Amino acid sequence: MHGPLDRRGARAAGITDWHLRHAEVRRSSRDTYLPRASTGLEQVRAVLIGAPDDAVVSHLTAARLWGLEVPLVAPDQPVHLTVPPSARRRHRRDRRLHFSDVPAPETRRRHGVVVTSPSRTWIDLAAVVPPGALLAVTDQMLARGFPRDELDAVTARSAGRRGVAAARRVAPCGDRLAGSPMESVLRWAVHEAGLPPPVLQHVVRDAGRFLGRVDLAWPAHRVVVEFDGDVHRDRRVFVEDLRRQNGLVLAGWTVLRFTSADLLGRPAQVLAAIRASLGLG
């Protein structure tokens, strides 16, 4: 078995029920099977076998197919599909249905499947993910050259839909210089707390000497905030981080470093530390 099949397709390929019970075969739904070591794309194709012909891959699954990372959302999501409001289908363990019309101009073909366009995917996500996660997606799209004015156009033509209000709040904060999705989440928390907006990827120099490029900075206050993701666990990166931090501190900068555990587990303390460093109480 080299790809997803339903029972009828398996029989046509000469695959018996005994073969379908093999340890290397996984049942995706009541009547759909695929190799246990399948990729995410094969799982999408498996779900589409039993979906309406006009189903469109959308929301979190579309984001994944576009290569967009969505933080703050569990990675083991079912496949998200948008089907017409008249479709008489139900959610299943392997699929999450959204009922809406998707005009042809809002679709693309990617990896051989019909998927919502980047702009439609963005406005769909606005209805189902936290604002910080939507900002992370917005930043990634802008970094890839998505036109900023198209964000306003998307919200304008989507008036009345769920998520539009969130999209309008988030869009102005988008910045192509964001270093990582969780850094975007941190930036949204800073924005929501009413703190001054930071400068992204700020280059710090001391008497002309390069000290480093930092994630977030408030140059007037000589405050730096760094978000340490998994890459910072690497020994070489860790050593370079410490040397850079020492240089910044010796030059009179305050350096705050946070991880996902801080941002997700103790956000109030993170914001309080930033606020105090900026002299805002």
PAZAPA-4460 file (N, C-alpha, C; in steps of 0.05 Angstrom, whole numbers, plus 32768, in hexadecimal, padded with zeros to 4 digits):
% residues 281
    n_x    n_y    n_z   ca_x   ca_y   ca_z    c_x    c_y    c_z   seq   type   mol
   8011   7FE8   8000   8000   8000   8000   8012   8019   8000     1      M     A
   800F   802A   7FEB   8021   8040   7FE8   8014   805B   7FEC     2      H     A
   7FFB   805C   7FF3   7FED   8075   7FF6   7FD1   8070   8002     3      G     A
   7FC2   8085   8008   7FA7   8082   8013   7F94   8075   8000     4      P     A
   7F83   8063   800B   7F6F   8055   7FFB   7F56   8051   800C     5      L     A
   7F3F   8051   7FFF   7F27   8048   800E   7F25   802A   8008     6      D     A
   7F11   801D   8014   7F0F   8000   8012   7F0A   7FF8   7FF5     7      R     A
   7EFA   8007   7FE6   7EF5   8001   7FCA   7F0E   8003   7FBA     8      R     A
   7F1E   8018   7FBE   7F37   801B   7FB0   7F4B   8006   7FB7     9      G     A
   7F4B   7FFD   7FD0   7F5D   7FE8   7FD8   7F56   7FCE   7FCA    10      A     A
   7F3D   7FC8   7FC9   7F35   7FAF   7FBB   7F3C   7FB0   7F9E    11      R     A
   7F38   7FC8   7F91   7F3F   7FCA   7F75   7F5D   7FC7   7F71    12      A     A
   7F6D   7FCD   7F85   7F8A   7FCA   7F83   7F93   7FAF   7F8D    13      A     A
   7F80   7F9D   7F93   7F88   7F82   7F9B   7F90   7F80   7FB8    14      G     A
   7F89   7F95   7FC9   7F90   7F95   7FE5   7F78   7F8A   7FF5    15      I     A
   7F7C   7F75   8004   7F67   7F68   8012   7F63   7F75   802E    16      T     A
   7F4D   7F6D   803B   7F48   7F77   8056   7F5E   7F6E   8069    17      D     A
   7F69   7F56   8064   7F7F   7F4C   8074   7F97   7F5F   8072    18      W     A
   7F9E   7F69   805A   7FB3   7F7B   8056   7FAE   7F96   8064    19      H     A
   7F95   7F9E   8064   7F8E   7FB8   8071   7F91   7FB7   808F    20      L     A
   7F91   7F9E   809A   7F95   7F9C   80B7   7FB2   7F99   80BF    21      R     A
   7FC4   7F9D   80AB   7FE1   7F9A   80B0   7FEA   7FB1   80C3    22      H     A
   7FFF   7FAB   80D2   8009   7FBF   80E5   8014   7FD8   80D8    23      A     A
   801B   7FD6   80BE   8026   7FED   80B0   8010   7FFE   80A3    24      E     A
   7FF7   7FF6   80A7   7FE1   8005   809B   7FD1   8012   80B2    25      V     A
   7FC9   802B   80AD   7FBA   8039   80C2   7F9E   8040   80B6    26      R     A
   7F8A   803D   80C6   7F6F   8045   80BD   7F6A   8062   80C4    27      R     A
   7F66   8072   80B0   7F62   808F   80B4   7F45   8094   80BC    28      S     A
   7F33   8086   80B1   7F16   8089   80B8   7F0A   806D   80B4    29      S     A
   7EF0   806C   80B6   7EE2   8052   80B4   7EE9   8043   809A    30      R     A
   7EED   8052   8085   7EF1   8045   806B   7F0A   804E   805C    31      D     A
   7F1D   805A   806A   7F34   8065   805C   7F4D   805B   806B    32      T     A
   7F61   8053   805B   7F79   8048   8066   7F92   8055   8058    33      Y     A
   7FA8   8055   8067   7FC0   8060   805C   7FD8   8053   806B    34      L     A
   7FF0   8054   805E   8007   804A   806C   800C   8057   8087    35      P     A
   8014   8049   809B   8018   8054   80B6   802D   806A   80B5    36      R     A
   8041   8068   80A4   8056   807D   80A3   804F   8093   808F    37      A     A
   8035   809A   808C   802D   80AD   8078   8035   80CA   8080    38      S     A
   8038   80DA   806C   803D   80F7   8070   8024   8105   8075    39      T     A
   8026   811E   807E   800E   812F   8082   7FFE   8132   8069    40      G     A
   800C   8135   8052   7FFE   8138   8039   7FEE   811F   8032    41      L     A
   7FF8   8107   8038   7FEA   80EF   8032   7FD1   80ED   8044    42      E     A
   7FD3   80F7   805D   7FBC   80F7   806E   7FA6   8109   8063    43      Q     A
   7FAE   811F   8058   7F9B   8131   804B   7F8D   8123   8034    44      V     A
   7F9D   8116   8024   7F91   8107   800D   7F7F   80F1   8016    45      R     A
   7F85   80E4   802C   7F74   80CF   8036   7F59   80DA   803E    46      A     A
   7F58   80F1   804B   7F3F   80FE   8054   7F2F   8106   803B    47      V     A
   7F3C   8110   8027   7F2E   8119   800F   7F20   8103   8000    48      L     A
   7F29   80EA   8004   7F1C   80D4   7FF6   7EFE   80D3   7FFD    49      I     A
   7EF7   80D7   8017   7EDB   80D6   801F   7ECE   80F0   8021    50      G     A
   7EDA   8106   8017   7ECF   8120   8019   7EBF   8128   8000    51      A     A
   7EAE   813C   8002   7EA0   8145   7FE9   7EB4   814E   7FD4    52      P     A
   7EAC   814C   7FBB   7EBE   8154   7FA6   7EC6   8171   7FA7    53      D     A
   7EB5   8182   7FB2   7EBB   819E   7FB3   7EC7   81A7   7FCE    54      D     A
   7ED0   8194   7FDE   7EDE   819A   7FF7   7EF8   81A8   7FF1    55      A     A
   7EFF   81BB   8002   7F19   81CA   7FFF   7F28   81C7   8019    56      V     A
   7F41   81C0   8017   7F53   81BF   802E   7F56   81DB   8039    57      V     A
   7F52   81E0   8053   7F51   81FB   805D   7F5C   81FD   8079    58      S     A
   7F5A   8215   8084   7F61   821B   80A0   7F7D   8211   80A7    59      H     A
   7F80   8202   80BD   7F9A   81FA   80C7   7FA8   81E7   80B4    60      L     A
   7F99   81D6   80A6   7FA6   81C4   8093   7FB0   81D3   807B    61      T     A
   7FA1   81E7   8071   7FAA   81F7   805B   7FC4   8206   8063    62      A     A
   7FC4   8211   807C   7FDC   821F   8085   7FF4   820D   8084    63      A     A
   7FF0   81F4   808D   8006   81E1   808D   8010   81DB   8070    64      R     A
   7FFD   81D8   805D   8005   81D3   8042   8013   81EB   8035    65      L     A
   800D   8203   803F   801B   821B   8036   8035   821F   8044    66      W     A
   803C   820D   8057   8055   8210   8066   8055   8224   807B    67      G     A
   803D   822B   8085   803B   823F   809A   8038   8231   80B5    68      L     A
   8048   823A   80C9   8048   822F   80E3   8033   823E   80F4    69      E     A
   8021   8230   8101   800D   823C   8112   8012   8235   812F    70      V     A
   801D   8247   813F   8022   8240   815B   8008   8240   816C    71      P     A
   800B   8237   8184   7FF5   8237   8198   7FDE   8224   8190    72      L     A
   7FE3   8213   817D   7FCE   8200   8174   7FDA   81E4   8175    73      V     A
   7FCB   81D1   817F   7FD5   81B5   8180   7FDD   81AB   8164    74      A     A
   7FF4   819F   8162   7FFD   8196   8147   7FED   817E   813C    75      P     A
   7FE1   816E   814D   7FD3   8156   8143   7FB6   815D   813C    76      D     A
   7FB3   816F   8129   7F98   8177   8120   7F8D   8164   810B    77      Q     A
   7F72   8161   810B   7F66   8153   80F4   7F69   8164   80DB    78      P     A
   7F63   8159   80C5   7F64   8167   80AB   7F4C   817A   80AA    79      V     A
   7F52   8194   80A5   7F3C   81A8   80A3   7F34   81AB   8086    80      H     A
   7F1A   81A8   8082   7F0E   81AB   8067   7EF7   81BF   8069    81      L     A
   7EF4   81CF   8054   7EDD   81E1   8051   7ECB   81D5   803B    82      T     A
   7EB2   81D1   8042   7E9E   81C6   802F   7E87   81D9   802D    83      V     A
   7E77   81D8   8017   7E60   81EA   8014   7E4D   81E7   802C    84      P     A
   7E3E   81FC   8032   7E2B   81FB   8048   7E16   81E5   8045    85      P     A
   7E10   81DD   802C   7DFC   81C9   8027   7E06   81AD   802A    86      S     A
   7E20   81A9   802E   7E2B   818E   8030   7E21   817F   8048    87      A     A
   7E18   8167   8044   7E0E   8157   805A   7E24   8144   8063    88      R     A
   7E37   814F   8070   7E4E   813F   807A   7E53   8146   8098    89      R     A
   7E61   8135   80A5   7E66   8139   80C2   7E84   813A   80C7    90      R     A
   7E8B   8144   80DE   7EA7   8142   80E7   7EAD   8125   80EC    91      H     A
   7EC7   811E   80E9   7ED0   8104   80EF   7EEA   8106   8100    92      R     A
   7EF3   80F0   810A   7F0C   80F1   811A   7F23   80FD   810A    93      R     A
   7F23   80F9   80EF   7F39   8101   80DF   7F34   811B   80D0    94      D     A
   7F1C   8127   80D3   7F17   813F   80C4   7F05   8153   80D4    95      R     A
   7F0A   816C   80CF   7EFA   8181   80DB   7EEE   8191   80C5    96      R     A
   7ED3   8192   80C3   7EC6   81A0   80AD   7EBE   81BC   80B4    97      L     A
   7EC1   81CE   80A1   7EB7   81EA   80A3   7EA4   81EE   808C    98      H     A
   7E8E   81FA   8091   7E79   81FC   807D   7E78   8219   8073    99      F     A
   7E81   821D   805A   7E82   8237   804E   7E87   8234   8030   100      S     A
   7E80   8248   8021   7E86   8249   8005   7EA3   8253   8001   101      D     A
   7EB1   8246   7FEF   7ECC   824F   7FE8   7ECD   8254   7FCA   102      V     A
   7ECC   826E   7FC2   7ECC   8274   7FA5   7EE7   826A   7F99   103      P     A
   7EE6   8263   7F80   7EFD   8259   7F72   7F16   826B   7F74   104      A     A
   7F12   8286   7F72   7F2A   8298   7F75   7F38   8295   7F90   105      P     A
   7F2A   828A   7FA4   7F36   8287   7FBF   7F42   826B   7FC3   106      E     A
   7F46   825D   7FAE   7F52   8242   7FAF   7F6B   8241   7F9E   107      T     A
   7F7C   822E   7FA5   7F94   8228   7F95   7F97   820A   7F95   108      R     A
   7FA8   8200   7F83   7FAF   81E4   7F84   7FCC   81E1   7F8D   109      R     A
   7FCF   81D2   7FA3   7FEA   81CF   7FAF   7FEE   81B2   7FB6   110      R     A
   8005   81A8   7FAD   800B   818C   7FB2   7FF5   8179   7FA8   111      H     A
   7FE8   8182   7F93   7FD3   8172   7F86   7FB8   8173   7F93   112      G     A
   7FB4   8184   7FA8   7F9A   8186   7FB4   7F90   81A3   7FB3   113      V     A
   7F76   81A6   7FB4   7F6A   81C1   7FB4   7F6B   81CC   7FD0   114      V     A
   7F77   81E4   7FD3   7F7B   81F0   7FEE   7F73   820D   7FED   115      V     A
   7F6B   8218   8003   7F65   8234   8003   7F7E   8245   7FFE   116      T     A
   7F7A   825C   7FF1   7F90   826E   7FEB   7F9C   8278   8004   117      S     A
   7FB4   8283   8003   7FC0   828E   801C   7FAE   82A3   8029   118      P     A
   7FA2   82B5   801A   7F91   82CA   8026   7F78   82BE   8033   119      S     A
   7F6B   82AA   8025   7F54   829E   8031   7F5C   828D   804A   120      R     A
   7F73   8280   8048   7F7C   8271   805F   7F80   8283   8077   121      T     A
   7F8C   829B   8072   7F91   82AE   8088   7F77   82B7   8096   122      W     A
   7F63   82BE   8086   7F4A   82C7   8092   7F3B   82B0   809F   123      I     A
   7F3E   8298   8094   7F31   8281   80A1   7F3F   827C   80BD   124      D     A
   7F59   827E   80BE   7F67   827A   80D7   7F5F   828E   80EC   125      L     A
   7F59   82A6   80E3   7F51   82BC   80F6   7F3A   82B4   8107   126      A     A
   7F29   82A1   80FD   7F12   8299   810C   7F17   8282   811F   127      A     A
   7F2E   8275   811D   7F32   825C   812C   7F4B   825B   813D   128      V     A
   7F5D   826F   813A   7F76   826E   814A   7F78   8288   815B   129      V     A
   7F87   8288   8170   7F8B   82A0   8180   7F99   82B6   8170   130      P     A
   7F95   82CF   8177   7FA1   82E5   8168   7FC0   82E3   8166   131      P     A
   7FCD   82DA   817C   7FEA   82D7   817A   7FF3   82C3   8165   132      G     A
   7FE4   82AE   8162   7FEA   829A   814D   7FE4   82A6   8132   133      A     A
   7FCF   82B6   812F   7FC9   82C3   8115   7FDF   82D6   810E   134      L     A
   7FEA   82E5   8122   8000   82F7   811C   8018   82E8   8112   135      L     A
   801D   82D0   811E   8034   82C0   8114   8030   82B9   80F7   136      A     A
   8018   82B1   80F0   8013   82AA   80D3   8015   82C3   80C2   137      V     A
   800B   82D9   80CB   800D   82F3   80BC   802A   82FA   80B7   138      T     A
   803B   82F8   80CC   8057   82FE   80C9   8064   82EC   80B4   139      D     A
   805E   82D2   80B5   806A   82C0   80A2   8061   82C6   8085   140      Q     A
   8048   82CD   8082   803F   82D4   8067   804C   82ED   805C   141      M     A
   804F   8301   806D   805C   831A   8065   8079   8314   805E   142      L     A
   8086   8303   806D   80A2   82FC   8068   80A6   82EF   804D   143      A     A
   8091   82E2   8043   8092   82D4   8029   8089   82E6   8012   144      R     A
   8084   82FF   8019   807D   8312   8003   805F   8317   7FFF   145      G     A
   804E   830C   8011   8031   8311   800F   802C   832F   8012   146      F     A
   801D   833B   8000   8019   8359   8001   800A   8361   801A   147      P     A
   8015   8374   8028   8007   837D   8041   7FEC   8389   803B   148      R     A
   7FE9   8397   8024   7FCF   83A3   801F   7FBA   838E   8018   149      D     A
   7FC3   8376   8011   7FAF   8360   800C   7FA2   8357   8026   150      E     A
   7FAF   835B   803D   7FA2   8354   8056   7F8A   8365   805A   151      L     A
   7F8C   837F   8054   7F75   8391   8057   7F5F   8389   8043   152      D     A
   7F68   8382   802B   7F54   837A   8017   7F45   8361   801F   153      A     A
   7F53   834E   802B   7F46   8335   8033   7F31   833B   8049   154      V     A
   7F38   834B   805D   7F25   8351   8072   7F0D   8361   8067   155      T     A
   7F12   8372   8053   7EFC   8382   8047   7EE8   8370   8039   156      A     A
   7EF2   835D   8029   7EDF   834C   801A   7ED4   8335   802B   157      R     A
   7EDE   8333   8044   7ED4   831D   8055   7EC2   8328   806B   158      S     A
   7EB9   8341   8068   7EA8   834D   807C   7E90   833B   8084   159      A     A
   7E8B   8339   809E   7E75   8329   80A7   7E7D   830C   80AE   160      G     A
   7E95   8304   80A7   7E9D   82E9   80AD   7EAA   82E7   80C9   161      R     A
   7EA9   82D0   80D5   7EB7   82CC   80EE   7ED5   82D0   80EA   162      R     A
   7EE2   82DD   80FE   7EFE   82E1   80FD   7F07   82FB   80F1   163      G     A
   7EF5   8309   80E3   7EFE   8322   80D6   7F07   8337   80EB   164      V     A
   7EF9   8339   8101   7F01   834C   8116   7F1D   8346   8120   165      A     A
   7F23   832D   8125   7F3D   8325   812E   7F52   832B   8119   166      A     A
   7F4C   8326   8100   7F5E   832B   80EA   7F65   8349   80E8   167      A     A
   7F51   835A   80EC   7F55   8377   80EA   7F67   8380   8101   168      R     A
   7F65   8374   8118   7F76   837B   812F   7F93   8373   812A   169      R     A
   7F96   835B   811F   7FB1   8350   811C   7FC1   835B   8105   170      V     A
   7FB3   835F   80EE   7FC1   8367   80D5   7FD5   837E   80D8   171      A     A
   7FCD   8394   80E6   7FE0   83AB   80E8   7FFA   83A4   80F7   172      P     A
   7FFA   838F   8107   8011   8387   8117   8024   8375   8107   173      C     A
   801C   836C   80F0   802D   8359   80E1   8047   8365   80D9   174      G     A
   805C   8355   80DA   8077   835F   80D4   8087   8348   80C8   175      D     A
   8092   834D   80B0   80A1   8338   80A2   80BB   8331   80B0   176      R     A
   80C4   8342   80C3   80DE   833D   80D0   80DC   832A   80E8   177      L     A
   80C5   8321   80EF   80C2   830F   8106   80D4   82F7   8102   178      A     A
   80E1   82F0   8118   80F5   82DB   8117   80EA   82BF   8119   179      G     A
   80D3   82BB   8126   80C7   82A1   812A   80AA   82A4   8132   180      S     A
   809A   828F   812F   807E   8290   8136   807A   8297   8153   181      P     A
   8089   828B   8165   8085   8291   8182   808E   82AD   8189   182      M     A
   80A1   82B7   817A   80A9   82D4   817E   8091   82E6   8177   183      E     A
   8082   82DE   8162   806B   82ED   815A   8056   82EC   8170   184      S     A
   8053   82D5   817D   8040   82D2   8193   8048   82E5   81AA   185      V     A
   8062   82E6   81B0   806C   82F8   81C5   8066   8315   81BD   186      L     A
   806A   831C   81A4   8065   8337   819C   8047   833F   819E   187      R     A
   8035   832C   8199   8019   8331   819C   8013   8336   81BA   188      W     A
   801F   8326   81CB   801A   832A   81E8   8023   8346   81F0   189      A     A
   803A   834F   81E6   8044   836A   81EB   8030   837F   81E1   190      V     A
   8026   837B   81CA   8012   838D   81BE   7FF9   838E   81CF   191      H     A
   7FEE   8377   81D6   7FD5   8376   81E6   7FD9   8383   8201   192      E     A
   7FF1   8382   820C   7FF6   838E   8226   7FF9   83AC   8225   193      A     A
   7FF8   83B7   820D   7FFA   83D4   820A   8017   83DF   820C   194      G     A
   802A   83CD   820A   8046   83D6   820B   804F   83E2   81F0   195      L     A
   8063   83F3   81F0   806D   83FF   81D7   8076   83E9   81C4   196      P     A
   8071   83ED   81AA   8079   83D8   8197   8098   83D6   8195   197      P     A
   80A2   83BE   8194   80BF   83BB   8192   80C9   83BE   8175   198      P     A
   80E3   83C1   8172   80F0   83C0   8158   80F9   83A3   8154   199      V     A
   80F3   8398   813D   80FA   837C   8137   8115   837A   812A   200      L     A
   8124   8366   8131   813E   8360   8125   8150   8378   8126   201      Q     A
   8150   8385   813D   8160   839D   8141   817E   8397   8143   202      H     A
   818E   83A6   8135   81AB   83A2   8136   81B6   83B5   814B   203      V     A
   81C4   83A9   815F   81CF   83B9   8175   81ED   83BD   8170   204      V     A
   81F6   83D6   8172   8212   83DC   816F   821B   83ED   8187   205      R     A
   8234   83EA   818E   823F   83FA   81A4   8259   8407   819A   206      D     A
   8258   8422   8196   826F   8430   818B   8276   8425   8170   207      A     A
   8262   841E   8160   8267   8413   8146   826C   83F5   8145   208      G     A
   826F   83E8   815C   8275   83CC   815D   825B   83BC   815E   209      R     A
   8259   83A8   814C   8241   8398   814A   823F   8386   8163   210      F     A
   8228   8388   8171   8224   8377   8189   8210   8360   8183   211      L     A
   81FF   8365   8170   81EC   834F   8169   81D3   835A   815D   212      G     A
   81C4   8347   8150   81A9   834D   8146   8196   833F   8159   213      R     A
   8183   834E   8164   8172   8343   8179   8155   8341   816F   214      V     A
   8146   8330   817D   812A   832B   8174   8118   8344   8177   215      D     A
   8116   834E   818F   8105   8365   8195   8116   8379   81A5   216      L     A
   8113   8392   819E   8123   83A7   81AC   8113   83C1   81AF   217      A     A
   8118   83CE   81C6   810E   83E9   81CA   8127   83FA   81CD   218      W     A
   8133   8403   81B7   814D   8411   81B8   814E   8429   81CB   219      P     A
   8138   8438   81CC   8138   8450   81DD   813B   8448   81FB   220      A     A
   8133   8430   8202   8134   8427   821D   814C   8414   8221   221      H     A
   815A   840D   820B   8170   83FA   820C   8167   83E0   8218   222      R     A
   8151   83D6   820E   8145   83BD   8218   8143   83A9   8200   223      V     A
   814B   8391   8205   814A   837C   81F0   813A   8364   81FB   224      V     A
   8129   8359   81EB   811B   8340   81F2   8122   832B   81DD   225      V     A
   812A   8314   81E6   8131   82FE   81D4   811E   82E7   81DA   226      E     A
   8114   82DA   81C5   8104   82C2   81C8   8116   82AA   81C1   227      F     A
   8119   8298   81D4   812B   8281   81D0   811A   8269   81C9   228      D     A
   811A   8261   81B0   810D   8249   81A7   811F   8231   81A9   229      G     A
   8117   821B   819D   8126   8202   81A0   8142   8204   8195   230      D     A
   8146   8214   8180   8161   8216   8175   8175   8220   8189   231      V     A
   816C   822F   819D   817F   823A   81B0   8189   8225   81C4   232      H     A
   817F   820C   81C2   8189   81F7   81D3   81A3   81EB   81C8   233      R     A
   81A8   81F0   81AF   81C1   81E7   81A3   81D8   81F4   81B1   234      D     A
   81ED   81E4   81B7   8203   81EF   81C7   8210   8207   81BA   235      R     A
   8215   8205   81A0   8223   821C   8193   8212   8235   8194   236      R     A
   81F8   8232   818F   81E6   8249   8190   81E5   8254   81AD   237      V     A
   81E4   8242   81C0   81E2   824A   81DC   81FB   825B   81E4   238      F     A
   8212   8252   81DC   822B   8260   81E2   822B   827C   81D5   239      V     A
   8223   827D   81BC   8222   8297   81AE   820E   82AA   81BB   240      E     A
   81F7   829F   81C4   81E3   82AF   81D2   81EF   82BC   81EB   241      D     A
   81FD   82AC   81FB   8209   82B6   8213   821D   82CC   820E   242      L     A
   822E   82C8   81FA   8242   82DC   81F3   8235   82F6   81EA   243      R     A
   8221   82F3   81D9   8213   830B   81D0   8205   831A   81E7   244      R     A
   81F8   830A   81F9   81EA   8316   8210   81FE   8325   8221   245      Q     A
   8215   831A   8226   8229   8327   8237   8232   8342   822A   246      N     A
   8235   8342   8210   823D   835A   8202   8228   8370   8204   247      G     A
   820F   8368   8201   81F9   837B   8203   81F7   8386   8220   248      L     A
   81F9   8375   8234   81F7   837E   824F   820E   8391   8256   249      V     A
   8226   838B   824D   823D   839C   8253   823A   83B7   8245   250      L     A
   822B   83B8   822F   8226   83D1   8220   820F   83E0   822C   251      A     A
   8203   83D6   8241   81ED   83E5   824F   81D1   83DE   8246   252      G     A
   81CE   83C7   8239   81B3   83BE   8231   81A8   83AA   8245   253      W     A
   818E   83AC   824A   8180   8397   8259   8177   8382   8246   254      T     A
   817E   8369   824C   8177   8352   823B   8164   833F   824A   255      V     A
   814C   833B   823F   8139   8328   8249   8136   8311   8235   256      L     A
   8137   82F9   8240   8135   82E1   822E   811E   82D0   8238   257      R     A
   810D   82C8   8225   80F5   82B8   822C   80F4   829F   821A   258      F     A
   80E6   828B   8224   80E1   8273   8215   80C3   826F   8212   259      T     A
   80BB   825A   8204   809E   8253   8202   8092   824D   821D   260      S     A
   80A2   8241   822F   8098   823B   824A   8091   8254   8259   261      A     A
   80A0   826A   8255   809A   8283   8261   8081   828F   8255   262      D     A
   8081   8290   823A   806B   829E   822C   8050   8290   8230   263      L     A
   8051   8275   8231   8038   8267   8233   8030   8261   8250   264      L     A
   8044   825F   8262   803F   8258   827D   803D   826F   8291   265      G     A
   804B   8285   828A   804B   829C   829D   804B   82B6   828D   266      R     A
   8038   82BA   827C   8038   82D2   826B   8038   82EC   827B   267      P     A
   8029   82ED   8291   8027   8306   82A1   8043   830E   82AB   268      A     A
   8053   82FA   82B4   806E   8301   82BD   8080   830A   82A7   269      Q     A
   807C   82FF   828F   808C   8307   8278   8086   8325   8272   270      V     A
   806D   832C   8271   8065   8348   826B   806E   835B   8281   271      L     A
   806C   8351   829A   8074   8362   82B0   8092   8368   82AF   272      A     A
   80A2   8354   82A7   80BF   8358   82A5   80C6   836C   828F   273      A     A
   80B8   836A   8278   80BC   837D   8262   80B4   8399   826B   274      I     A
   809C   839B   8277   8092   83B5   8280   80A6   83C2   8294   275      R     A
   80B0   83B3   82A7   80C3   83BE   82BA   80DD   83C6   82AD   276      A     A
   80E6   83B7   829A   80FF   83BE   828C   80FC   83D8   827C   277      S     A
   80E4   83DD   8272   80DF   83F5   8263   80D9   840D   8275   278      L     A
   80D9   8408   828F   80D4   841E   82A3   80B7   8426   82A4   279      G     A
   80A5   8413   829D   8089   841A   829C   8079   840F   82B4   280      L     A
   8088   8408   82C9   807B   83FF   82E2   8077   83E1   82E2   281      G     A
***
